């Protein structure tokens, strides 16, 4: 039962925090930012909000810094938007899992291309094994 409530609170916070960021913060660098997931501590004291951004490392870090600086403002609006006994302290962190997944995908594509090229080269080096009819 507690785990179910925990997941509901995480889902609610994710939705509300995303809306607050979109509607209340005006920094254009936040435009492509997305919240990937939220982990709320068992005692509901702290919520770690994982964010992702498709730009370069510098922009991604700037997005996290902007959000952490605006955390008090976000928490205040969140407190008015949701009915929880206590609003958890927000901590924004960069989620690199999408970048990591993309790099693995690129590696797999490269391996497949190399295997295909090696296979094509092996086919060219094989002797022609067709037999001719002898009379």
N, CA, C and O atoms as CSV, one atom per row, in Angstrom:
chain,resi,resn,atom,element,x,y,z
A,1,UNK,N,N,0.817,-1.195,0.000
A,1,UNK,CA,C,0.000,0.000,0.000
A,1,UNK,C,C,0.864,1.264,0.000
A,1,UNK,O,O,0.595,2.217,-0.732
A,2,UNK,N,N,1.912,1.251,0.841
A,2,UNK,CA,C,2.798,2.408,0.901
A,2,UNK,C,C,3.520,2.621,-0.426
A,2,UNK,O,O,3.691,3.753,-0.877
A,3,UNK,N,N,3.937,1.525,-1.040
A,3,UNK,CA,C,4.651,1.630,-2.315
A,3,UNK,C,C,3.746,2.223,-3.388
A,3,UNK,O,O,4.190,3.030,-4.205
A,4,UNK,N,N,2.496,1.830,-3.384
A,4,UNK,CA,C,1.529,2.362,-4.347
A,4,UNK,C,C,1.343,3.869,-4.131
A,4,UNK,O,O,1.317,4.637,-5.092
A,5,UNK,N,N,1.217,4.281,-2.888
A,5,UNK,CA,C,1.063,5.711,-2.582
A,5,UNK,C,C,2.322,6.466,-3.001
A,5,UNK,O,O,2.245,7.566,-3.548
A,6,UNK,N,N,3.461,5.872,-2.741
A,6,UNK,CA,C,4.742,6.479,-3.097
A,6,UNK,C,C,4.803,6.754,-4.608
A,6,UNK,O,O,5.202,7.838,-5.033
A,7,UNK,N,N,4.408,5.771,-5.400
A,7,UNK,CA,C,4.430,5.924,-6.857
A,7,UNK,C,C,3.442,6.989,-7.312
A,7,UNK,O,O,3.723,7.742,-8.243
A,8,UNK,N,N,2.280,7.053,-6.655
A,8,UNK,CA,C,1.289,8.079,-6.995
A,8,UNK,C,C,1.826,9.475,-6.700
A,8,UNK,O,O,1.631,10.401,-7.488
A,9,UNK,N,N,2.500,9.622,-5.570
A,9,UNK,CA,C,3.073,10.919,-5.213
A,9,UNK,C,C,4.166,11.301,-6.206
A,9,UNK,O,O,4.235,12.455,-6.629
A,10,UNK,N,N,5.017,10.353,-6.582
A,10,UNK,CA,C,6.074,10.638,-7.564
A,10,UNK,C,C,5.475,11.072,-8.896
A,10,UNK,O,O,5.956,12.022,-9.513
A,11,UNK,N,N,4.444,10.390,-9.334
A,11,UNK,CA,C,3.787,10.730,-10.590
A,11,UNK,C,C,3.143,12.119,-10.516
A,11,UNK,O,O,3.264,12.917,-11.445
A,12,UNK,N,N,2.465,12.392,-9.414
A,12,UNK,CA,C,1.830,13.697,-9.220
A,12,UNK,C,C,2.869,14.810,-9.214
A,12,UNK,O,O,2.689,15.837,-9.869
A,13,UNK,N,N,3.955,14.606,-8.475
A,13,UNK,CA,C,5.009,15.621,-8.416
A,13,UNK,C,C,5.641,15.850,-9.783
A,13,UNK,O,O,5.916,16.989,-10.160
A,14,UNK,N,N,5.867,14.789,-10.511
A,14,UNK,CA,C,6.468,14.923,-11.845
A,14,UNK,C,C,5.589,15.795,-12.739
A,14,UNK,O,O,6.082,16.699,-13.413
A,15,UNK,N,N,4.301,15.521,-12.739
A,15,UNK,CA,C,3.370,16.289,-13.570
A,15,UNK,C,C,3.316,17.748,-13.147
A,15,UNK,O,O,3.412,18.646,-13.983
A,16,UNK,N,N,3.163,17.982,-11.862
A,16,UNK,CA,C,3.021,19.353,-11.349
A,16,UNK,C,C,4.305,20.155,-11.509
A,16,UNK,O,O,4.257,21.322,-11.897
A,17,UNK,N,N,5.451,19.549,-11.216
A,17,UNK,CA,C,6.726,20.259,-11.358
A,17,UNK,C,C,6.964,20.627,-12.818
A,17,UNK,O,O,7.426,21.730,-13.111
A,18,UNK,N,N,6.655,19.722,-13.729
A,18,UNK,CA,C,6.813,20.013,-15.157
A,18,UNK,C,C,5.950,21.202,-15.555
A,18,UNK,O,O,6.414,22.093,-16.267
A,19,UNK,N,N,4.699,21.225,-15.102
A,19,UNK,CA,C,3.807,22.354,-15.405
A,19,UNK,C,C,4.337,23.666,-14.820
A,19,UNK,O,O,4.292,24.707,-15.476
A,20,UNK,N,N,4.829,23.610,-13.610
A,20,UNK,CA,C,5.364,24.815,-12.969
A,20,UNK,C,C,6.559,25.339,-13.757
A,20,UNK,O,O,6.656,26.540,-14.011
A,21,UNK,N,N,7.457,24.459,-14.141
A,21,UNK,CA,C,8.642,24.881,-14.906
A,21,UNK,C,C,8.217,25.512,-16.230
A,21,UNK,O,O,8.736,26.560,-16.615
A,22,UNK,N,N,7.284,24.885,-16.920
A,22,UNK,CA,C,6.835,25.393,-18.224
A,22,UNK,C,C,6.111,26.736,-18.107
A,22,UNK,O,O,6.284,27.612,-18.954
A,23,UNK,N,N,5.301,26.896,-17.059
A,23,UNK,CA,C,4.461,28.085,-16.945
A,23,UNK,C,C,5.058,29.216,-16.120
A,23,UNK,O,O,4.708,30.377,-16.333
A,24,UNK,N,N,5.944,28.907,-15.190
A,24,UNK,CA,C,6.419,29.921,-14.253
A,24,UNK,C,C,7.861,30.373,-14.480
A,24,UNK,O,O,8.227,31.477,-14.077
A,25,UNK,N,N,8.676,29.548,-15.113
A,25,UNK,CA,C,10.071,29.918,-15.349
A,25,UNK,C,C,10.237,30.335,-16.803
A,25,UNK,O,O,9.756,29.659,-17.713
A,26,UNK,N,N,10.916,31.444,-17.010
A,26,UNK,CA,C,10.955,32.008,-18.362
A,26,UNK,C,C,12.275,31.825,-19.103
A,26,UNK,O,O,12.422,32.353,-20.205
A,27,UNK,N,N,13.221,31.113,-18.553
A,27,UNK,CA,C,14.506,30.925,-19.221
A,27,UNK,C,C,14.321,30.033,-20.453
A,27,UNK,O,O,13.809,28.918,-20.351
A,28,UNK,N,N,14.736,30.529,-21.598
A,28,UNK,CA,C,14.512,29.792,-22.858
A,28,UNK,C,C,15.293,28.475,-22.919
A,28,UNK,O,O,14.922,27.579,-23.677
A,29,UNK,N,N,16.359,28.344,-22.141
A,29,UNK,CA,C,17.143,27.104,-22.131
A,29,UNK,C,C,16.354,25.930,-21.553
A,29,UNK,O,O,16.722,24.771,-21.745
A,30,UNK,N,N,15.273,26.237,-20.851
A,30,UNK,CA,C,14.451,25.180,-20.260
A,30,UNK,C,C,13.460,24.593,-21.264
A,30,UNK,O,O,12.789,23.606,-20.962
A,31,UNK,N,N,13.362,25.186,-22.447
A,31,UNK,CA,C,12.369,24.774,-23.433
A,31,UNK,C,C,12.422,23.311,-23.832
A,31,UNK,O,O,11.372,22.682,-23.969
A,32,UNK,N,N,13.596,22.751,-24.022
A,32,UNK,CA,C,13.729,21.366,-24.470
A,32,UNK,C,C,13.970,20.399,-23.316
A,32,UNK,O,O,14.150,19.200,-23.526
A,33,UNK,N,N,13.971,20.930,-22.098
A,33,UNK,CA,C,14.204,20.123,-20.916
A,33,UNK,C,C,13.009,19.209,-20.662
A,33,UNK,O,O,11.859,19.580,-20.895
A,34,UNK,N,N,13.311,18.004,-20.177
A,34,UNK,CA,C,12.217,17.111,-19.780
A,34,UNK,C,C,12.590,16.434,-18.468
A,34,UNK,O,O,13.758,16.160,-18.190
A,35,UNK,N,N,11.560,16.174,-17.675
A,35,UNK,CA,C,11.764,15.442,-16.429
A,35,UNK,C,C,11.640,13.963,-16.771
A,35,UNK,O,O,10.595,13.513,-17.240
A,36,UNK,N,N,12.711,13.209,-16.535
A,36,UNK,CA,C,12.682,11.792,-16.886
A,36,UNK,C,C,12.041,10.958,-15.784
A,36,UNK,O,O,11.255,10.053,-16.065
A,37,UNK,N,N,12.372,11.257,-14.541
A,37,UNK,CA,C,11.730,10.574,-13.419
A,37,UNK,C,C,12.040,11.292,-12.111
A,37,UNK,O,O,12.906,12.165,-12.047
A,38,UNK,N,N,11.312,10.900,-11.074
A,38,UNK,CA,C,11.482,11.490,-9.744
A,38,UNK,C,C,11.607,10.360,-8.727
A,38,UNK,O,O,10.874,9.372,-8.777
A,39,UNK,N,N,12.538,10.527,-7.818
A,39,UNK,CA,C,12.688,9.589,-6.709
A,39,UNK,C,C,12.417,10.359,-5.415
A,39,UNK,O,O,13.129,11.305,-5.078
A,40,UNK,N,N,11.377,9.936,-4.701
A,40,UNK,CA,C,11.029,10.569,-3.435
A,40,UNK,C,C,11.518,9.666,-2.305
A,40,UNK,O,O,11.297,8.455,-2.325
A,41,UNK,N,N,12.182,10.268,-1.324
A,41,UNK,CA,C,12.658,9.508,-0.172
A,41,UNK,C,C,11.470,8.887,0.562
A,41,UNK,O,O,10.351,9.395,0.495
A,42,UNK,N,N,11.727,7.794,1.255
A,42,UNK,CA,C,10.652,7.079,1.956
A,42,UNK,C,C,9.922,7.952,2.966
A,42,UNK,O,O,8.729,7.763,3.205
A,43,UNK,N,N,10.634,8.911,3.560
A,43,UNK,CA,C,10.010,9.798,4.545
A,43,UNK,C,C,9.420,11.062,3.896
A,43,UNK,O,O,8.932,11.949,4.595
A,44,UNK,N,N,9.466,11.136,2.579
A,44,UNK,CA,C,8.929,12.256,1.793
A,44,UNK,C,C,9.632,13.590,2.097
A,44,UNK,O,O,9.079,14.654,1.819
A,45,UNK,N,N,10.829,13.538,2.657
A,45,UNK,CA,C,11.572,14.758,2.973
A,45,UNK,C,C,12.239,15.357,1.723
A,45,UNK,O,O,12.278,16.576,1.553
A,46,UNK,N,N,12.758,14.490,0.861
A,46,UNK,CA,C,13.520,14.940,-0.311
A,46,UNK,C,C,12.991,14.252,-1.557
A,46,UNK,O,O,12.671,13.063,-1.545
A,47,UNK,N,N,12.908,15.027,-2.632
A,47,UNK,CA,C,12.554,14.470,-3.939
A,47,UNK,C,C,13.671,14.838,-4.912
A,47,UNK,O,O,13.958,16.016,-5.126
A,48,UNK,N,N,14.288,13.831,-5.489
A,48,UNK,CA,C,15.316,14.057,-6.498
A,48,UNK,C,C,14.635,14.012,-7.857
A,48,UNK,O,O,14.028,13.011,-8.237
A,49,UNK,N,N,14.753,15.126,-8.583
A,49,UNK,CA,C,14.100,15.276,-9.880
A,49,UNK,C,C,15.174,15.137,-10.947
A,49,UNK,O,O,16.078,15.968,-11.035
A,50,UNK,N,N,15.079,14.089,-11.757
A,50,UNK,CA,C,16.061,13.853,-12.815
A,50,UNK,C,C,15.572,14.489,-14.103
A,50,UNK,O,O,14.456,14.236,-14.557
A,51,UNK,N,N,16.433,15.324,-14.688
A,51,UNK,CA,C,16.068,16.037,-15.907
A,51,UNK,C,C,17.030,15.693,-17.033
A,51,UNK,O,O,18.181,15.317,-16.811
A,52,UNK,N,N,16.524,15.835,-18.235
A,52,UNK,CA,C,17.322,15.565,-19.428
A,52,UNK,C,C,17.171,16.739,-20.385
A,52,UNK,O,O,16.152,17.429,-20.392
A,53,UNK,N,N,18.194,16.949,-21.180
A,53,UNK,CA,C,18.176,18.030,-22.171
A,53,UNK,C,C,19.031,17.582,-23.355
A,53,UNK,O,O,20.120,17.044,-23.156
A,54,UNK,N,N,18.554,17.795,-24.590
A,54,UNK,CA,C,19.281,17.269,-25.757
A,54,UNK,C,C,20.494,18.085,-26.207
A,54,UNK,O,O,21.171,17.689,-27.156
A,55,UNK,N,N,20.782,19.195,-25.562
A,55,UNK,CA,C,21.892,20.038,-25.996
A,55,UNK,C,C,23.230,19.538,-25.452
A,55,UNK,O,O,23.333,18.416,-24.955
A,56,UNK,N,N,24.252,20.390,-25.554
A,56,UNK,CA,C,25.603,20.034,-25.110
A,56,UNK,C,C,25.705,19.991,-23.580
A,56,UNK,O,O,24.780,20.387,-22.870
A,57,UNK,N,N,26.835,19.506,-23.098
A,57,UNK,CA,C,27.054,19.353,-21.655
A,57,UNK,C,C,26.907,20.667,-20.895
A,57,UNK,O,O,26.342,20.697,-19.801
A,58,UNK,N,N,27.413,21.745,-21.474
A,58,UNK,CA,C,27.351,23.050,-20.815
A,58,UNK,C,C,25.900,23.503,-20.624
A,58,UNK,O,O,25.544,24.001,-19.556
A,59,UNK,N,N,25.079,23.335,-21.634
A,59,UNK,CA,C,23.671,23.716,-21.542
A,59,UNK,C,C,22.931,22.828,-20.560
A,59,UNK,O,O,22.101,23.307,-19.788
A,60,UNK,N,N,23.227,21.537,-20.587
A,60,UNK,CA,C,22.579,20.612,-19.644
A,60,UNK,C,C,22.879,21.004,-18.199
A,60,UNK,O,O,21.988,21.014,-17.349
A,61,UNK,N,N,24.141,21.325,-17.933
A,61,UNK,CA,C,24.508,21.716,-16.573
A,61,UNK,C,C,23.866,23.052,-16.212
A,61,UNK,O,O,23.455,23.249,-15.069
A,62,UNK,N,N,23.775,23.971,-17.171
A,62,UNK,CA,C,23.123,25.263,-16.920
A,62,UNK,C,C,21.655,25.063,-16.561
A,62,UNK,O,O,21.134,25.753,-15.685
A,63,UNK,N,N,20.987,24.132,-17.225
A,63,UNK,CA,C,19.582,23.831,-16.932
A,63,UNK,C,C,19.432,23.342,-15.496
A,63,UNK,O,O,18.538,23.793,-14.780
A,64,UNK,N,N,20.291,22.432,-15.072
A,64,UNK,CA,C,20.238,21.919,-13.696
A,64,UNK,C,C,20.490,23.052,-12.703
A,64,UNK,O,O,19.812,23.139,-11.679
A,65,UNK,N,N,21.459,23.922,-12.998
A,65,UNK,CA,C,21.762,25.050,-12.115
A,65,UNK,C,C,20.571,26.009,-12.010
A,65,UNK,O,O,20.238,26.470,-10.918
A,66,UNK,N,N,19.936,26.305,-13.136
A,66,UNK,CA,C,18.756,27.191,-13.143
A,66,UNK,C,C,17.654,26.604,-12.272
A,66,UNK,O,O,17.043,27.308,-11.468
A,67,UNK,N,N,17.406,25.315,-12.438
A,67,UNK,CA,C,16.337,24.665,-11.683
A,67,UNK,C,C,16.650,24.626,-10.191
A,67,UNK,O,O,15.759,24.848,-9.371
A,68,UNK,N,N,17.890,24.350,-9.829
A,68,UNK,CA,C,18.260,24.323,-8.406
A,68,UNK,C,C,18.182,25.713,-7.786
A,68,UNK,O,O,17.840,25.846,-6.611
A,69,UNK,N,N,18.492,26.748,-8.557
A,69,UNK,CA,C,18.370,28.117,-8.047
A,69,UNK,C,C,16.907,28.512,-7.870
A,69,UNK,O,O,16.575,29.296,-6.982
A,70,UNK,N,N,16.030,27.966,-8.718
A,70,UNK,CA,C,14.605,28.295,-8.656
A,70,UNK,C,C,13.828,27.322,-7.761
A,70,UNK,O,O,12.602,27.399,-7.687
A,71,UNK,N,N,14.515,26.432,-7.100
A,71,UNK,CA,C,13.850,25.383,-6.325
A,71,UNK,C,C,12.888,25.935,-5.284
A,71,UNK,O,O,11.795,25.392,-5.122
A,72,UNK,N,N,13.255,26.988,-4.578
A,72,UNK,CA,C,12.385,27.573,-3.557
A,72,UNK,C,C,11.085,28.075,-4.161
A,72,UNK,O,O,10.008,27.856,-3.607
A,73,UNK,N,N,11.188,28.739,-5.282
A,73,UNK,CA,C,10.012,29.249,-5.998
A,73,UNK,C,C,9.130,28.083,-6.467
A,73,UNK,O,O,7.907,28.127,-6.334
A,74,UNK,N,N,9.757,27.060,-7.006
A,74,UNK,CA,C,9.022,25.880,-7.485
A,74,UNK,C,C,8.328,25.191,-6.315
A,74,UNK,O,O,7.163,24.807,-6.424
A,75,UNK,N,N,9.033,25.032,-5.201
A,75,UNK,CA,C,8.448,24.388,-4.016
A,75,UNK,C,C,7.257,25.174,-3.486
A,75,UNK,O,O,6.255,24.586,-3.080
A,76,UNK,N,N,7.361,26.505,-3.488
A,76,UNK,CA,C,6.271,27.362,-3.003
A,76,UNK,C,C,5.012,27.177,-3.851
A,76,UNK,O,O,3.916,27.023,-3.314
A,77,UNK,N,N,5.170,27.194,-5.176
A,77,UNK,CA,C,4.030,27.011,-6.071
A,77,UNK,C,C,3.501,25.580,-5.967
A,77,UNK,O,O,2.292,25.352,-6.009
A,78,UNK,N,N,4.410,24.630,-5.833
A,78,UNK,CA,C,4.023,23.229,-5.689
A,78,UNK,C,C,3.178,23.029,-4.425
A,78,UNK,O,O,2.219,22.257,-4.424
A,79,UNK,N,N,3.544,23.727,-3.362
A,79,UNK,CA,C,2.796,23.639,-2.115
A,79,UNK,C,C,1.348,24.089,-2.257
A,79,UNK,O,O,0.460,23.580,-1.573
A,80,UNK,N,N,1.119,25.045,-3.150
A,80,UNK,CA,C,-0.252,25.510,-3.411
A,80,UNK,C,C,-0.986,24.602,-4.393
A,80,UNK,O,O,-2.217,24.572,-4.417
A,81,UNK,N,N,-0.222,23.860,-5.207
A,81,UNK,CA,C,-0.831,23.066,-6.286
A,81,UNK,C,C,-1.215,21.648,-5.864
A,81,UNK,O,O,-2.099,21.044,-6.471
A,82,UNK,N,N,-0.565,21.115,-4.838
A,82,UNK,CA,C,-0.855,19.739,-4.422
A,82,UNK,C,C,-1.236,19.710,-2.945
A,82,UNK,O,O,-0.844,20.569,-2.157
A,83,UNK,N,N,-2.004,18.703,-2.610
A,83,UNK,CA,C,-2.414,18.536,-1.214
A,83,UNK,C,C,-1.613,17.402,-0.588
A,83,UNK,O,O,-2.020,16.240,-0.586
A,84,UNK,N,N,-0.467,17.786,-0.060
A,84,UNK,CA,C,0.378,16.839,0.678
A,84,UNK,C,C,0.652,17.438,2.049
A,84,UNK,O,O,0.697,18.658,2.207
A,85,UNK,N,N,0.833,16.581,3.025
A,85,UNK,CA,C,1.129,17.054,4.370
A,85,UNK,C,C,2.412,17.886,4.376
A,85,UNK,O,O,2.505,18.912,5.049
A,86,UNK,N,N,3.383,17.423,3.619
A,86,UNK,CA,C,4.666,18.118,3.549
A,86,UNK,C,C,5.181,18.077,2.111
A,86,UNK,O,O,5.163,17.033,1.459
A,87,UNK,N,N,5.632,19.211,1.641
A,87,UNK,CA,C,6.222,19.269,0.305
A,87,UNK,C,C,7.698,18.893,0.447
A,87,UNK,O,O,8.422,19.502,1.234
A,88,UNK,N,N,8.143,17.888,-0.317
A,88,UNK,CA,C,9.554,17.485,-0.197
A,88,UNK,C,C,10.503,18.554,-0.731
A,88,UNK,O,O,10.144,19.337,-1.610
A,89,UNK,N,N,11.693,18.574,-0.199
A,89,UNK,CA,C,12.753,19.462,-0.681
A,89,UNK,C,C,13.196,18.926,-2.037
A,89,UNK,O,O,13.543,17.751,-2.160
A,90,UNK,N,N,13.186,19.781,-3.048
A,90,UNK,CA,C,13.520,19.356,-4.405
A,90,UNK,C,C,15.021,19.463,-4.642
A,90,UNK,O,O,15.671,20.418,-4.217
A,91,UNK,N,N,15.543,18.477,-5.318
A,91,UNK,CA,C,16.945,18.446,-5.708
A,91,UNK,C,C,16.994,18.009,-7.171
A,91,UNK,O,O,16.654,16.871,-7.494
A,92,UNK,N,N,17.411,18.900,-8.039
A,92,UNK,CA,C,17.450,18.600,-9.470
A,92,UNK,C,C,18.807,18.035,-9.844
A,92,UNK,O,O,19.849,18.562,-9.455
A,93,UNK,N,N,18.772,16.941,-10.613
A,93,UNK,CA,C,20.001,16.297,-11.078
A,93,UNK,C,C,19.870,15.966,-12.564
A,93,UNK,O,O,18.775,15.758,-13.085
A,94,UNK,N,N,21.009,15.927,-13.212
A,94,UNK,CA,C,21.055,15.592,-14.631
A,94,UNK,C,C,20.925,14.088,-14.816
A,94,UNK,O,O,21.619,13.312,-14.159
A,95,UNK,N,N,20.047,13.687,-15.701
A,95,UNK,CA,C,19.871,12.271,-16.033
A,95,UNK,C,C,20.619,12.002,-17.333
A,95,UNK,O,O,20.201,12.448,-18.402
A,96,UNK,N,N,21.707,11.286,-17.239
A,96,UNK,CA,C,22.529,10.988,-18.413
A,96,UNK,C,C,22.151,9.680,-19.090
A,96,UNK,O,O,22.824,9.261,-20.031
A,97,UNK,N,N,21.097,9.028,-18.634
A,97,UNK,CA,C,20.758,7.714,-19.177
A,97,UNK,C,C,20.393,7.776,-20.661
A,97,UNK,O,O,20.712,6.850,-21.408
A,98,UNK,N,N,19.732,8.847,-21.102
A,98,UNK,CA,C,19.380,8.959,-22.524
A,98,UNK,C,C,20.625,9.157,-23.389
A,98,UNK,O,O,20.720,8.613,-24.489
A,99,UNK,N,N,21.565,9.934,-22.886
A,99,UNK,CA,C,22.821,10.160,-23.608
A,99,UNK,C,C,23.620,8.854,-23.659
A,99,UNK,O,O,24.200,8.507,-24.687
A,100,UNK,N,N,23.639,8.145,-22.539
A,100,UNK,CA,C,24.339,6.868,-22.465
A,100,UNK,C,C,23.709,5.858,-23.428
A,100,UNK,O,O,24.419,5.134,-24.126
A,101,UNK,N,N,22.387,5.815,-23.463
A,101,UNK,CA,C,21.685,4.898,-24.369
A,101,UNK,C,C,21.984,5.245,-25.825
A,101,UNK,O,O,22.169,4.351,-26.651
A,102,UNK,N,N,22.032,6.530,-26.142
A,102,UNK,CA,C,22.340,6.950,-27.511
A,102,UNK,C,C,23.762,6.556,-27.900
A,102,UNK,O,O,24.006,6.158,-29.039
A,103,UNK,N,N,24.704,6.664,-26.957
A,103,UNK,CA,C,26.084,6.289,-27.275
A,103,UNK,C,C,26.201,4.779,-27.482
A,103,UNK,O,O,26.956,4.330,-28.345
A,104,UNK,N,N,25.466,3.998,-26.702
A,104,UNK,CA,C,25.468,2.541,-26.893
A,104,UNK,C,C,24.846,2.194,-28.241
A,104,UNK,O,O,25.346,1.325,-28.954
A,105,UNK,N,N,23.771,2.865,-28.583
A,105,UNK,CA,C,23.119,2.640,-29.871
A,105,UNK,C,C,24.084,2.942,-31.025
A,105,UNK,O,O,24.133,2.204,-32.008
A,106,UNK,N,N,24.838,4.017,-30.896
A,106,UNK,CA,C,25.822,4.385,-31.920
A,106,UNK,C,C,26.915,3.325,-32.024
A,106,UNK,O,O,27.335,2.967,-33.125
A,107,UNK,N,N,27.370,2.829,-30.890
A,107,UNK,CA,C,28.385,1.765,-30.899
A,107,UNK,C,C,27.862,0.503,-31.590
A,107,UNK,O,O,28.572,-0.123,-32.377
A,108,UNK,N,N,26.626,0.142,-31.289
A,108,UNK,CA,C,26.029,-1.046,-31.916
A,108,UNK,C,C,25.893,-0.868,-33.430
A,108,UNK,O,O,26.115,-1.810,-34.190
A,109,UNK,N,N,25.529,0.332,-33.862
A,109,UNK,CA,C,25.439,0.608,-35.305
A,109,UNK,C,C,26.811,0.467,-35.962
A,109,UNK,O,O,26.935,-0.094,-37.051
A,110,UNK,N,N,27.846,0.989,-35.282
A,110,UNK,CA,C,29.207,0.895,-35.820
A,110,UNK,C,C,29.654,-0.559,-35.923
A,110,UNK,O,O,30.262,-0.953,-36.918
A,111,UNK,N,N,29.359,-1.349,-34.910
A,111,UNK,CA,C,29.726,-2.771,-34.925
A,111,UNK,C,C,29.016,-3.481,-36.067
A,111,UNK,O,O,29.624,-4.274,-36.786
A,112,UNK,N,N,27.738,-3.197,-36.232
A,112,UNK,CA,C,26.970,-3.828,-37.303
A,112,UNK,C,C,27.524,-3.440,-38.676
A,112,UNK,O,O,27.612,-4.278,-39.573
A,113,UNK,N,N,27.895,-2.168,-38.833
A,113,UNK,CA,C,28.464,-1.713,-40.100
A,113,UNK,C,C,29.802,-2.395,-40.369
A,113,UNK,O,O,30.083,-2.782,-41.503
A,114,UNK,N,N,30.628,-2.543,-39.338
A,114,UNK,CA,C,31.916,-3.218,-39.493
A,114,UNK,C,C,31.737,-4.686,-39.839
A,114,UNK,O,O,32.450,-5.225,-40.686
A,115,UNK,N,N,30.772,-5.336,-39.175
A,115,UNK,CA,C,30.507,-6.742,-39.471
A,115,UNK,C,C,30.008,-6.913,-40.902
A,115,UNK,O,O,30.379,-7.865,-41.588
A,116,UNK,N,N,29.176,-5.996,-41.341
A,116,UNK,CA,C,28.656,-6.053,-42.701
A,116,UNK,C,C,29.789,-5.870,-43.715
A,116,UNK,O,O,29.850,-6.569,-44.727
A,117,UNK,N,N,30.673,-4.930,-43.429
A,117,UNK,CA,C,31.799,-4.672,-44.319
A,117,UNK,C,C,32.746,-5.870,-44.346
A,117,UNK,O,O,33.234,-6.247,-45.411
A,118,UNK,N,N,33.010,-6.469,-43.193
A,118,UNK,CA,C,33.875,-7.647,-43.114
A,118,UNK,C,C,33.254,-8.814,-43.869
A,118,UNK,O,O,33.952,-9.547,-44.569
A,119,UNK,N,N,31.955,-8.986,-43.729
A,119,UNK,CA,C,31.247,-10.060,-44.425
A,119,UNK,C,C,31.331,-9.862,-45.936
A,119,UNK,O,O,31.541,-10.820,-46.680
A,120,UNK,N,N,31.169,-8.625,-46.387
A,120,UNK,CA,C,31.263,-8.332,-47.820
A,120,UNK,C,C,32.672,-8.616,-48.336
A,120,UNK,O,O,32.832,-9.153,-49.432
A,121,UNK,N,N,33.690,-8.261,-47.559
A,121,UNK,CA,C,35.077,-8.509,-47.967
A,121,UNK,C,C,35.370,-9.999,-48.012
A,121,UNK,O,O,36.082,-10.455,-48.906
A,122,UNK,N,N,34.840,-10.768,-47.070
A,122,UNK,CA,C,35.042,-12.217,-47.065
A,122,UNK,C,C,34.385,-12.863,-48.276
A,122,UNK,O,O,34.932,-13.806,-48.848
A,123,UNK,N,N,33.218,-12.365,-48.671
A,123,UNK,CA,C,32.535,-12.904,-49.841
A,123,UNK,C,C,33.345,-12.658,-51.112
A,123,UNK,O,O,33.328,-13.497,-52.012
A,124,UNK,N,N,34.041,-11.555,-51.208
A,124,UNK,CA,C,34.851,-11.239,-52.383
A,124,UNK,C,C,36.108,-12.107,-52.454
A,124,UNK,O,O,36.608,-12.379,-53.545
A,125,UNK,N,N,36.612,-12.537,-51.321
A,125,UNK,CA,C,37.843,-13.319,-51.270
A,125,UNK,C,C,37.614,-14.815,-51.457
A,125,UNK,O,O,38.578,-15.560,-51.634
A,126,UNK,N,N,36.385,-15.266,-51.422
A,126,UNK,CA,C,36.101,-16.684,-51.596
A,126,UNK,C,C,36.282,-17.071,-53.063
A,126,UNK,O,O,35.894,-16.325,-53.961
A,127,UNK,N,N,36.875,-18.244,-53.298
A,127,UNK,CA,C,37.002,-18.688,-54.698
A,127,UNK,C,C,35.631,-19.114,-55.232
A,127,UNK,O,O,34.758,-19.557,-54.487
A,128,UNK,N,N,35.483,-18.967,-56.511
A,128,UNK,CA,C,34.238,-19.348,-57.157
A,128,UNK,C,C,34.183,-20.875,-57.190
A,128,UNK,O,O,35.074,-21.512,-57.753
A,129,UNK,N,N,33.150,-21.468,-56.594
A,129,UNK,CA,C,33.091,-22.909,-56.444
A,129,UNK,C,C,32.122,-23.581,-57.424
A,129,UNK,O,O,31.780,-24.754,-57.272
A,130,UNK,N,N,31.701,-22.836,-58.404
A,130,UNK,CA,C,30.790,-23.448,-59.364
A,130,UNK,C,C,31.556,-24.486,-60.187
A,130,UNK,O,O,32.708,-24.280,-60.571
A,131,UNK,N,N,30.888,-25.586,-60.439
A,131,UNK,CA,C,31.521,-26.641,-61.241
A,131,UNK,C,C,31.068,-26.509,-62.683
A,131,UNK,O,O,29.959,-26.064,-62.978
A,132,UNK,N,N,31.942,-26.901,-63.546
A,132,UNK,CA,C,31.592,-26.867,-64.973
A,132,UNK,C,C,31.311,-28.274,-65.428
A,132,UNK,O,O,31.890,-29.227,-64.908
A,133,UNK,N,N,30.440,-28.412,-66.381
A,133,UNK,CA,C,30.108,-29.730,-66.921
A,133,UNK,C,C,31.246,-30.168,-67.836
A,133,UNK,O,O,31.624,-29.458,-68.769
A,134,UNK,N,N,31.783,-31.352,-67.549
A,134,UNK,CA,C,32.826,-31.893,-68.404
A,134,UNK,C,C,32.243,-32.971,-69.273
A,134,UNK,O,O,31.436,-33.776,-68.808
A,135,UNK,N,N,32.626,-33.002,-70.493
A,135,UNK,CA,C,32.107,-34.004,-71.403
A,135,UNK,C,C,33.139,-34.996,-71.758
A,135,UNK,O,O,32.868,-35.921,-72.525
